[in-house]
Amino acid sequence: MRNCRGCDGKNTDSPYLKSGLSSEVQQKTLKHPCYNKEAHDNARIHLPVAPKCNIKCKFCNRKFDCQNESRPGVTSNLLTPQKALETFDYYNEQVDNLTVMGIAGPGDALANFNKTKKTVELIKEKYPEVAICLSTNGLMLPIYAKELKELGITHLTVTINAVDPDIGEKIYDSIYYNGKLITGRNAAKILLDNQLEGLAKLKEMDIMCKVNIVAIKGVNDGHVKEIVKKVKSLGVTFTNIMSLIPVAGTEFENHEKLTEGELKAIRKSCEKLVTQMYHCRQCRADAVGKLGEDKDSEKRKIS
């Protein structure tokens, strides 16, 4: 495996690292292109084994069988855990420096926990050196936090778009929790409580945790710094602030996006609190390759 500047396992002064992480997780972080911008020579693969989602965001359209869109929640196919392993086997031969396996949907990794767990077990058994990365909305995080640790998850991304239920209600339609569909402010409050409880549980675990924030102009963009302050108090040292992608068929399909300047200003103001990610590509749930150099739909062998 070729090494690149910042991902040779020696740069333990990297701002992307959280103090207290084990040597193993530190080295995997330095080779993770999402968690370390210097790891530009390393590749990752997202395996789309998690179709179900337990929350309904007002900006999300989960018609995910799309070859041409490039955004979170989109995939061309769904995989079983065994097929996911076969897909990883294939790309491990085709792609240089494939150091990260992620599950980023197209739904929520923890809303499909049995499939997620089986996939992780299969990959870890055959490729113990690979960093295992999950993305979640955090609704089920308090329930599964201990199991994530036992599974050997090294990297976890939690998307938190509000730390005020009144703002959260403007972003989320509903959640499905404990067998019930819950709507409105109550849904936003339960989601927030579980997100924060889950982060608190992860604080002492050997997991590098990143918080993603979707900034929506006129809705939560003025609230982002409060989110960052709150998650910092729970041990998070790295956040990724992204602009809303307006999607057809959603409440926000015609919503004005933040300009690059506005987004940069928000990130800069929050950079005084924790390290910020500036190189996110808001990837598909079946992304393969280096950031910004994904295999196109004709070459993608996820089927």
MOSULZI-V331640 format. One record per residue. N is the residue number from 1. RES is the residue in three letters. OMEGA is omega in radians with two decimals (none if undefined). NEAR is the number of other ideal C-beta (glycine too) atoms within 10 Angstrom. Layout:
n:res:omega:near
N:RES:OMEGA:NEAR
N:RES:OMEGA:NEAR
This chain:
n:res:omega:near
1:MET:3.11:11
2:ARG:3.08:9
3:ASN:3.06:15
4:CYS:-3.12:16
5:ARG:3.08:10
6:GLY:-3.11:18
7:CYS:3.13:26
8:ASP:3.10:14
9:GLY:-3.08:14
10:LYS:-3.03:12
11:ASN:-3.09:16
12:THR:3.05:13
13:ASP:-3.11:6
14:SER:3.10:18
15:PRO:-3.12:12
16:TYR:-3.11:22
17:LEU:3.05:21
18:LYS:3.12:21
19:SER:3.12:8
20:GLY:3.09:12
21:LEU:3.08:19
22:SER:3.11:11
23:SER:-3.14:9
24:GLU:-3.10:15
25:VAL:3.07:22
26:GLN:-3.12:23
27:GLN:3.10:22
28:LYS:3.08:25
29:THR:-3.13:26
30:LEU:3.09:26
31:LYS:-3.11:28
32:HIS:-3.03:24
33:PRO:3.09:24
34:CYS:-3.09:27
35:TYR:-3.12:26
36:ASN:-3.08:25
37:LYS:3.11:16
38:GLU:-3.12:17
39:ALA:-3.05:28
40:HIS:-3.13:16
41:ASP:-3.14:18
42:ASN:-3.10:27
43:ALA:3.07:24
44:ARG:3.05:27
45:ILE:3.01:25
46:HIS:-3.14:24
47:LEU:-3.02:29
48:PRO:-3.10:25
49:VAL:-2.99:27
50:ALA:-3.05:27
51:PRO:-3.03:18
52:LYS:3.00:13
53:CYS:-3.08:21
54:ASN:3.00:18
55:ILE:3.08:24
56:LYS:3.08:15
57:CYS:-3.11:21
58:LYS:3.12:16
59:PHE:-2.99:19
60:CYS:3.00:22
61:ASN:-2.98:17
62:ARG:2.93:17
63:LYS:-2.84:12
64:PHE:-3.07:24
65:ASP:-3.03:10
66:CYS:3.13:16
67:GLN:-2.87:13
68:ASN:3.12:8
69:GLU:3.09:15
70:SER:3.14:15
71:ARG:3.08:16
72:PRO:3.10:21
73:GLY:-3.11:24
74:VAL:3.02:24
75:THR:3.10:27
76:SER:-3.09:17
77:ASN:3.00:15
78:LEU:-3.09:21
79:LEU:2.87:23
80:THR:3.08:12
81:PRO:-3.14:19
82:GLN:3.10:12
83:LYS:3.09:16
84:ALA:3.10:25
85:LEU:3.12:21
86:GLU:3.12:15
87:THR:3.08:23
88:PHE:3.10:22
89:ASP:-3.10:13
90:TYR:-3.07:14
91:TYR:3.07:19
92:ASN:3.08:15
93:GLU:-3.02:8
94:GLN:-2.99:14
95:VAL:3.09:18
96:ASP:2.99:12
97:ASN:3.08:18
98:LEU:-2.96:21
99:THR:-3.06:24
100:VAL:2.94:23
101:MET:3.13:25
102:GLY:2.97:22
103:ILE:-3.06:28
104:ALA:3.07:26
105:GLY:0.30:27
106:PRO:3.02:25
107:GLY:-3.14:25
108:ASP:-3.07:26
109:ALA:-3.08:28
110:LEU:3.02:27
111:ALA:3.10:20
112:ASN:-2.86:21
113:PHE:-3.12:17
114:ASN:3.11:9
115:LYS:3.11:21
116:THR:-3.12:26
117:LYS:-3.11:18
118:LYS:3.12:16
119:THR:3.13:27
120:VAL:-3.13:24
121:GLU:-3.13:15
122:LEU:-3.13:16
123:ILE:-3.09:22
124:LYS:-3.14:16
125:GLU:-3.08:9
126:LYS:-3.07:12
127:TYR:-3.06:17
128:PRO:-3.11:10
129:GLU:-3.06:11
130:VAL:3.04:20
131:ALA:3.13:26
132:ILE:-2.99:23
133:CYS:3.10:25
134:LEU:3.01:25
135:SER:-3.10:23
136:THR:3.01:26
137:ASN:3.04:25
138:GLY:-3.11:24
139:LEU:-3.11:25
140:MET:-3.05:19
141:LEU:3.12:22
142:PRO:-3.11:18
143:ILE:-2.99:14
144:TYR:-3.06:21
145:ALA:-3.11:22
146:LYS:-3.14:12
147:GLU:3.09:13
148:LEU:3.09:26
149:LYS:-3.12:15
150:GLU:3.12:10
151:LEU:-3.11:16
152:GLY:3.06:17
153:ILE:-3.13:27
154:THR:-3.07:25
155:HIS:-3.10:21
156:LEU:3.05:25
157:THR:3.09:21
158:VAL:3.10:23
159:THR:-3.14:20
160:ILE:-3.05:23
161:ASN:3.10:28
162:ALA:2.97:26
163:VAL:3.05:19
164:ASP:-3.10:16
165:PRO:3.11:18
166:ASP:3.06:11
167:ILE:3.12:20
168:GLY:3.14:23
169:GLU:3.12:18
170:LYS:-3.05:17
171:ILE:-3.07:21
172:TYR:3.04:26
173:ASP:-2.99:17
174:SER:2.97:19
175:ILE:3.02:23
176:TYR:-2.96:16
177:TYR:-3.11:16
178:ASN:3.08:7
179:GLY:-3.09:5
180:LYS:3.00:8
181:LEU:-3.07:11
182:ILE:-3.06:18
183:THR:2.99:13
184:GLY:-3.07:13
185:ARG:3.13:14
186:ASN:3.10:13
187:ALA:3.14:23
188:ALA:-3.13:26
189:LYS:3.13:17
190:ILE:3.12:18
191:LEU:-3.13:26
192:LEU:-3.13:22
193:ASP:-3.12:14
194:ASN:3.09:19
195:GLN:-3.10:27
196:LEU:3.08:20
197:GLU:3.13:16
198:GLY:3.10:25
199:LEU:3.12:24
200:ALA:3.11:15
201:LYS:-3.11:18
202:LEU:-2.97:24
203:LYS:-3.09:16
204:GLU:-3.14:10
205:MET:-3.10:18
206:ASP:-3.12:16
207:ILE:3.06:20
208:MET:-3.04:27
209:CYS:3.08:21
210:LYS:3.06:27
211:VAL:3.02:26
212:ASN:3.12:19
213:ILE:3.04:23
214:VAL:-3.10:25
215:ALA:-3.08:22
216:ILE:-3.05:25
217:LYS:3.11:17
218:GLY:-3.12:10
219:VAL:-3.13:19
220:ASN:-3.08:22
221:ASP:3.08:20
222:GLY:-3.07:12
223:HIS:-3.01:19
224:VAL:-3.10:23
225:LYS:3.09:15
226:GLU:3.08:14
227:ILE:-3.11:23
228:VAL:3.11:26
229:LYS:-3.09:13
230:LYS:-3.09:19
231:VAL:3.04:25
232:LYS:-3.14:16
233:SER:3.13:12
234:LEU:3.01:17
235:GLY:-3.14:16
236:VAL:-3.10:24
237:THR:-3.02:19
238:PHE:3.10:23
239:THR:-3.12:23
240:ASN:-3.13:21
241:ILE:-3.07:26
242:MET:3.04:18
243:SER:3.01:18
244:LEU:2.94:21
245:ILE:3.13:18
246:PRO:-3.07:15
247:VAL:3.14:20
248:ALA:3.10:9
249:GLY:3.12:9
250:THR:3.12:18
251:GLU:-3.09:15
252:PHE:-3.03:21
253:GLU:3.14:11
254:ASN:-3.07:8
255:HIS:3.12:17
256:GLU:3.10:11
257:LYS:2.94:15
258:LEU:3.01:19
259:THR:3.09:11
260:GLU:3.12:9
261:GLY:3.13:8
262:GLU:3.13:14
263:LEU:3.14:19
264:LYS:-3.14:14
265:ALA:3.11:13
266:ILE:3.13:21
267:ARG:-3.12:20
268:LYS:-3.14:11
269:SER:-3.13:14
270:CYS:3.13:20
271:GLU:3.09:15
272:LYS:-3.11:9
273:LEU:3.14:15
274:VAL:3.10:18
275:THR:-3.12:19
276:GLN:3.04:20
277:MET:3.13:18
278:TYR:-2.97:13
279:HIS:-3.12:12
280:CYS:3.10:15
281:ARG:-3.14:16
282:GLN:-2.90:15
283:CYS:3.03:21
284:ARG:3.10:27
285:ALA:3.09:26
286:ASP:-3.13:26
287:ALA:3.10:26
288:VAL:3.04:26
289:GLY:3.07:21
290:LYS:3.09:19
291:LEU:3.13:18
292:GLY:3.14:10
293:GLU:-3.10:11
294:ASP:2.98:21
295:LYS:3.13:18
296:ASP:-2.99:11
297:SER:-3.13:14
298:GLU:-3.09:6
299:LYS:-3.07:10
300:ARG:-3.10:20
301:LYS:3.05:12
302:ILE:-3.05:25
303:SER:none:11
